[in-house]
Amino acid sequence: MGSLRRLRAAGLFILALLAMPTVRAGKLEKAFQALEVHDYFKARALFRKEVKKHPAAAWYGLSVIHGRANNPFYDLDSAYQFIVSADMAFTAAPDKERVYIGGLGVSHTSIMAQRAHVYERAWEVARGQNTVAAYQGYLDRYPSGQRAEEARAVMHHLAFQEARQQNTAEAYRAFVERFRDSRQVYEARTRMLDAIYEEQTSARNVASYRAFIAAYPDNPNVRKAEDEIYRLSTPGRTIAEYRAFIKAEPLNHRVPDAWRSLYETYSKDLNAGTITRFIAEYPDYPFMEELVDDYRTASVELLPFRRNGKWGFMDTDGTERIKAEYDWVESFINGQAIVGVGERMGTINRSGRVVVPVEYDEVREFNEGTAVVERNGRFGAVDRGGELVVPMVFTELGDLSEGLAYAEDHGKLGYVNARGEVVIAPVYEEAAAFHRDRAVVGHQGRYGVIGRSGQVVVPLEYEWVEGFEHGPSRMRKDGRTGLLAPQGTILLEPKHDHVGAFHDGLALVVTGDRCGYVDTTGRFVIAQDYEAAQDVASWGDFVHGHAEVQQGGKRGVIGTRNERVVPFQYVDVGGTNGPLFPVKKKSKWGFVDARGTMVVEAKYDQVWDLVDGLARVGVGGLLGAVDSTGKEVVPVSNTVLADAQYGHLVGGTSTIGVYNAQGQLVIPAEHVSITLVNDRIAKVTNGQRFAYRLLADGSYLWKEAGFSAADRSPE
């Protein structure tokens, strides 16, 4: 009986073993069959029941269900967790289990494919949202996704754009701290430092710049802040302002510039007495050695001379002071003269020492302590000591104006400071000098105005913008002209035919056939009651408090308060330099005074404005001159007569000489050309040679070898 029971039990065990594979295969197969026909509820229920028995296959199936968007169980996070679990279970599964589930399509390859599918669907979701949070979520959930690097790059880009839109130091700081591995982090850090500067100095006053420097001594904008302190401290560029700046800001990098500017302002005439007083007043001047040469030659007037084809300088006694060794020279300006050898040029000081090396293709005059130089198509700048302070990397460079100069790089114009550091990026096709913290810029044929930090003050929408060097700026839009304030406000709408430059605080405005005058606020202070006669734009501006106008077809002169000075009874009126005004009666010209009284009768065919107390007059083809009293001091007998200069007139017939203010011919009319050097000396030329003569008595100061007054051949 016991044996029978044992036999029966063994048989049942064998039957169970035989039946077991059939039961196991049936449940899992049914799950995959349900999945195949999209019966997701049944498939999900079956897979969940098989998790303990066949975890790799069950997790895989659940991931597929949750990774498909065509069923209510769609959830990518769950799909990802299930496939991760499937991968781990598959790795731990015995070979027998792997073989079995492999028959159902579950393998390392299919698991990796499902993982990739989840990654891709998650990427599509993140890309659809296209936000920093969406991409960050993707990276947090799927750090190993094949789109991780792309997601990170796009996230960094979007985050940086958001920071730029906010454009605050805090926004950039948050970006830098959060995205330290981004490629934008360097630009963000730079922008953060710039934003700190802008925010901390928003008051744009000396106190705010000082506070910024104290709080952020390592910020690269410290030099910019120091530049601004220098600019704000010396608005008038006066000696008192420079001295106060030096005392208040001893560590500012612009102190040397302030000292040199102080000296240049103090001793513009560079005479010995001025330099002596300067040394006594400023014994702490840090560049005393530079004054030695100035002092030695300060009282000596230097004139260019030529010997054997080479140029040098001599004093007014004819004594050589600087050896004739240059191919050409220019006159001294503020202690230095530009000289040339071959195709190269540089500068020398008054003692003859080379300051700017003679190695440049171009050297411009000094402006704000620097001079632009050019060599082989590249521009830079040197200081007054000849040191290259702006590197020669630009294809064009303007003169410094208010501490900035326009500079061209790769065909675009921006602005650099006195050391060549880019302050405003080169993005414009045209650019002009800064005046009153404003500069005109152009792009694609349109013009506007920017401020010192590059901010657009006036949109680039005009056909022409003049600039603010002399106050309000004229502009033109759609062929009409108006006025702009430095803040960008329209003072006078662009609806006029012409707006003249400001003189005596007033500007001519022509609209149709009428004209009047506005002040610097754009307000008409002289109504458009006058006729806009032909070419009024060329003669209607105020000059020395007077303007020529026309009414009833007759010309007259008014003052700045619209008071009549010269009655409206003339065919034409000349310039208004005063004290005499040229007027035309019928076909002849004469002069009236400021009361409108005729001083010189209308008997000339032509007259010109008073210049330096003398006015040219003409009858037929001959010329003479009258003085400010109306007296004809130079007879109308010259075929050539230039405007007065230094109280003298150059004129004559076949040859020319020099008349003084009394009409005396102080230099005989025996020269081909004459240039007045100053109020004492004239340069006279005959043929290819020249000489210097004194205006006082006509005597020769110096003659070039071979010069002859009898040589009447042209230069």
Summary of the structure (lengths in Angstrom):
residues: 715
radius of gyration: 43.8
end to end distance: 151.6
largest distance: 167.0
contacts: 2286
relative contact order: 0.03
helix: 32%
strand: 35%
